[in-house]
Amino acid sequence: MAVTQVDELFDQRGGKKDQEATEVRRMFRVLTDTQTDDALVVINDAPALGLPEVFDLHPASPDLWVDTVVPRPEADDGQMWRVVVTYVLVPPIPPGGGDKPWDLDPVINFTFMSRQRVFEKAYAYNQSISAAGATRDAPDVRVVNKSLNQPFDPPAMIEDALLMILIQRNIKQADFDPEDIRTYQNTICNDTPTIAGISFEQWTGWMRDIKADKLWTNENEPYWSVRWEIVYDPETWIKKIANMGVFEAGQNTSGTPSSPGNLVKYKKIRDEDGDAVRDPVPLNLQGQRIGQGDPTVYLPYHGLWEEDWAPIGLPSAY
């Protein structure tokens, strides 16, 4: 039960570059001497014949480190393996700092995620964060047309970028629970954590993605390399929807606008010519058409599950 040959497939090299990371792949073919050899035989024995190991440097690019080594059977005889070796720009585990992978400090990276959003508020002309009373996270100039002082329809859109924190940490087998992935994936923070030196207010953090790879130490001890992708939005991840419609609430028996809990009568909203409007118009919280120049009312909805992130144990320092 041993590896007999290792060859690199130079014509099958590859890689990618996206907003999160640079990744390079090398392909190898590994032969073993018996059909019953498994992936651990390839991982443990093939490095002696030239297969890279996790944490090795790329031979042509010393700023690239091996992140994963993934062997898969290539033929029916069970003795031929194709091994994908993936390199990344930062080491998955920093050198030094502990005897075991799970004793080492987490690896932290900062990047940004671009998006388009509705352009509701703008900054005053020449306004900067140093201006008196100005707040970077709270522009206060409404984006409206100059005739009716109403939001544009369709709404104006703007590009922006949100801070993303990438954290990689190793967890030994006994402390890893795959249920944590299902618990925290695609949630927003219900607490106010400090993560990698960044203070999060309630609902401002989104757990965009969690990945976990099972690896082994040189002594064949299993552990997990876990990566968290967290995106920070200072305006929170609560969905805000304009309160609009083609019907408005009528009057109740007391002659005042209908309110929640009372029997509501609805009537069609009509334009200046008396025709029923086809496009939704802004409404107030009582379900009636707002006056000209009044601000649009937005209703908040939680589209993501709220979760307390403290049990994850994400690093507070950077």
Summary of the structure (lengths in Angstrom):
residues: 318
radius of gyration: 28.4
end to end distance: 44.8
largest distance: 90.9
contacts: 823
relative contact order: 0.12
helix: 9%
strand: 41%
